[in-house]
Amino acid sequence: MAKDWAEEMRATAQEQVAEPVLAAGILQPAGTWGSFGVGKVSGLAGTIMRMSNNKKAGGLGKQGVFKFRQALIAVTADKIYAFNSKPSGRKWKVTDQVGVWDRKDLRVAMADKKLTKAVTIEIASTGERFELEATTVGTQGVNDPLFAELAKHA
């Protein structure tokens, strides 16, 4: 029987959140795939791209040469929670909470790309903006429940 990764993400988030988690998923700084490719050609250019991508992601997830964090985004009836996380064996380990916002305060834009789905989250009251992406190649819809909940704010 195949593992239900969408449920695994939801359960991991539920361990961190007191209210019921409707959906959760893993996002990474936008441009991760591009910086990976550029880094193969030029280490310096790849590093510069990663730094830029991390800045645009606003502290949600972090890509580096040796350390890699992804943002675990959890949606409840009233809030969106963001955690930095990392793979740990065949599970995800939450490293820290980096944000919590009211759902009604969000504006979300999503766009399908070649290897990813771009997800931009804006917090209306503060002007914060987070540019993220989700890998879509070989993920069998792991983030689909998260995308469905975020689409309600698009």
N, C-alpha and C positions, 0 to 999 in steps of 0.2 A: 504494500500500500504506500503510495506517494505521500510525502510529508506535506502538510498544509502550511506553507510558509506564511501566508497572509494571517492565519490564526496564530502562528508562532510569534509574529510581530505584535499582534494585538495582545497576546498573553504577556509578552515581555514588557510592553508598555503598561499593561494593567498592574503589574507589580510595583510600578512607580506612581500610579495615579489612584486617588481615593474614589473618584466617581467612575461609573462604567465607561469603558473605552469602546467606542463604536467601530473605529477602524484605526489602523496604524500602518506605517510603512517606512521604508528607508530611502532617504535622499542624500545626495552628495553635492558638493559645490558645482555649479554650472561650469562646464568646460573641462571637466576631469578627463574625459576621453581625449580631447584635443591636446591637453598639456601632456598626457601620457605619450601620444604619438610624437609631438614636437621634442619631448625629452629624450626620445630614442635617437634623434638626429643631433640635438644640441642640448646638453645638460643644463647650460646656463639659461637658454631660452625656455626650457621646460620649467625651471625653477621660477623664473620671472612670471610665466603664465600661471603657475600654481599659486604664487603669492597674490596675483591679481584676482584669481578665482576665489581664493579664501576671503579676500576683502569684500568681494561682491556678495558672498554667502553670509556675511555679517556674523561670523562665529558659529554658524551651524555646520557641523562637519569640518574637516580640515584635511587637505591632501598634502602630503609631504613625500620626500624621497623614502624615508624609512618608517614613518608613522602615518597611519591613515585612519581617519575618523569619519563616520557617516552620521547624518542626522536621523534620529528616530522621531518621526512626527506622529503624535497621537491626537485623535479627535474624540471629544466627548460631546454631549448634547449642547454644552454652553461654551466650551473652551478648546483651544488648540495648545498642546504641550510640545515642546521641542527639547530633545535630549541629544547629547553627543554619545555615540556608541561605537563599539568596535566588535569585529568578529571574535568569537571565543569558541574554538572548536566548531561544532555545527549549530551554535546558538549565537545570540548577540548579547553583549554585556553593555549596560548603560554606564557611562563614565561620569556624566554630570547633567543636570538640568540647565538649559541655557535660555529658556523662555517659556512664558505662558501668556496667552492672549485670549480675549473674549472673541468668540466666533463672529459676533455682529460687527466687530471692529476690523475685520479682514477684507482685503481685496486680493483675489487669487487669479493669476493668468497661467494657462497651461498651453503648451504647443508641442506637437509631435515632431521630433527630429529624426535623423537617420538611425542613430543607435540609442537615443534617449527620449524622454519626455521632459521638456523644460517646465519648471514650476517656479513662478515668481510670486512671493507672498509679500504683500504690503500691509502695514499696520496703519490704518487711517489716522488714529489719534496721535501717533508719534512720528509718522513719516518713515519709520524703519522699513527697509526693503531687503529681502533675502532672495538671491538668485541661486536656484538649486536645479538639480536634474535627477532623474531616476533612469537607471539603465533598463532598457526594455528588451535587449537581446538575451534570450535564454532564461527569462525570469518567470515565464508562464503566468503572468498576471498577478504577481505577488502584491503589487501596489494598487491594483484595481479598486479595492474597497476604499483606500485612502483617496485616490483620485475622485471617486464618486462623491465622497464627503466634501472634498475641497471644491469640487465643481459647483456646489451649492453657493459658493461665494465668488464665482467667476463673473 
